[in-house]
């Protein structure tokens, strides 16, 4: 065999053989990979055309002046410099958004956990309560709810009507810059249903015998909560906190509807995303809005990275 | 998923119920009922306001109207140049197309990731998970410019076409998780018998995945129905408005002079979501509990 391969005729054979191998390899490569890529095709088109491409373009636009009428004009870091140093509306929007995050997320999660714990007692009517508490979360993002909320907290609205029965004269919540943001916080807290359901699922995973053992040892309810429930629930708390915080950074519709798109009074409901929308589609400062978008991404990324880094010190995983 | 679901819905051992004293139970029930009332009161009040005589809307915080009057609905329905029927129709068309797009495109993608072997699979899967983290604001402006240049603004295309390109990575992830739970022997045997990948997807995977497909479809529908931002950007002609934009325009145009009509139309926009909630409550709640879907 090896002798035959040294002959010229043999060499040709080898080439042919290798050619056949290469062709076979190609066919095999095609056969094993083509179905996967064919199934992936819509997503790949979407990824390059609607995600990666636009993301890169938006990064480029953030270094330009772009009003959609003329082609983008390179301005270097000017947009970012202006954001950092010379844009009072940016700081207002940042302040409003952080206030919203800091107040809405902890309250929402606390309610969600309290109600989930109350429901996790084998009560009759669990399904009913769970449904009622979840309903606002499901309806929450719609314009109708924002409209309703605007009415609730209007100066002659339902909240003040209820307060007046106790002899309290409430302010006009919506149109007072000191209170308007808290009406939006209240709206967010009202939608504690979906983190509640996740807490409920988490609570169900905690083995019941741990509580039984603890109560045989004479541990109080409070102690059981601190020593069993809370530590075992930290992965769920962590998850809910991260998801709700990122969501809160991105809130838009309620602020838009309640302030009629202005973010007023006196920028007190100027959510970050609302400001971004105004710059992009109100003032057609597309380059500047792109820079704002990237700042938001950066903030969310930093926050997420920070949560994950610190999580190792307080999130308790079984395995 | 099924495992988690089972544990979520499983009843508590009876010992746990009997141990609790009656007064403690009563107090908890009382608190929960009070909280429930507080939760739904604004919603019920809105519905009740929509059938009240106009003069009575703000005179009381009570939920029961002195007389029932549906004239607000008739007035609100035609309150703008374009009737709410048109907005409902537009929303319905968009939502149904989005549901179709999401279910088809995301299940194709998820099937490839969960069941097919190909070079670079893990790489693309990691990329796909990465897109979950990207806020839409980053791609918003270039996408807008793109759709504007394609002449798609004021059509439903910018809202619908991306869904046919599996742009909702969240649903892909959800489906991958579900597909992975289906026994591998099924498609391996089919593969041995010479079944093509397509047939396995179509004849084995999809029929076995109806729960996750339904969950994705229902959430797609509700989120699209409620979406305000997308239509706000892409639809400027009132004839193309969705129900959410129509309602917002109604708010602006009446500027609170026709509260009855406003609450009537607000109530109507919530009706489809409410019915989905009523019929698919269990599916929605399991979807949230097992996957942590937001909202």
Interface residues (C-beta under 8 A of the other chain):
Chain A: X29 X32 X33 X34 X35 X36 X37 X39 X40 X42 X43 X44 X45 X46 X47 X49 X50 X51 X53 X54 X55 X57 X58 X61 X68 X115 X118 X119 X121 X122 X123 X125 X129 X130 X131 X132 X133 X134 X135 X136 X137 X138 X139 X140 X141 X142 X143 X144 X145 X147 X148 X149 X151 X152 X156 X158 X161 X162 X165 X190 X191 X194 X197 X198 X200 X201 X204 X205 X208 X239 X240 X243 X244 X246 X247 X249 X250 X252 X253 X256 X257 X260 X273 X276 X277 X280 X281 X286 X289 X290 X292 X293 X294 X296 X297 X300 X301 X304
Chain B: X4 X7 X8 X10 X11 X12 X13 X14 X16 X17 X20 X25 X28 X29 X31 X32 X35 X36 X39 X40 X42 X43 X45 X46 X58 X60 X61 X105 X108 X109 X111 X112 X113 X116 X117 X118 X119 X121 X124 X127 X128 X131 X133 X134 X135 X137 X138 X139 X140 X141 X142 X143 X144 X145 X146 X148 X162 X164 X165 X166 X167 X172 X196 X197 X198 X201 X222 X223 X225 X226 X227 X228 X229 X232 X233 X244 X247 X248 X251 X252 X259 X262 X263 X265 X266 X267 X269 X270 X273 X274 X277 X281 X284 X285 X288 X289 X290 X292 X293 X294 X295
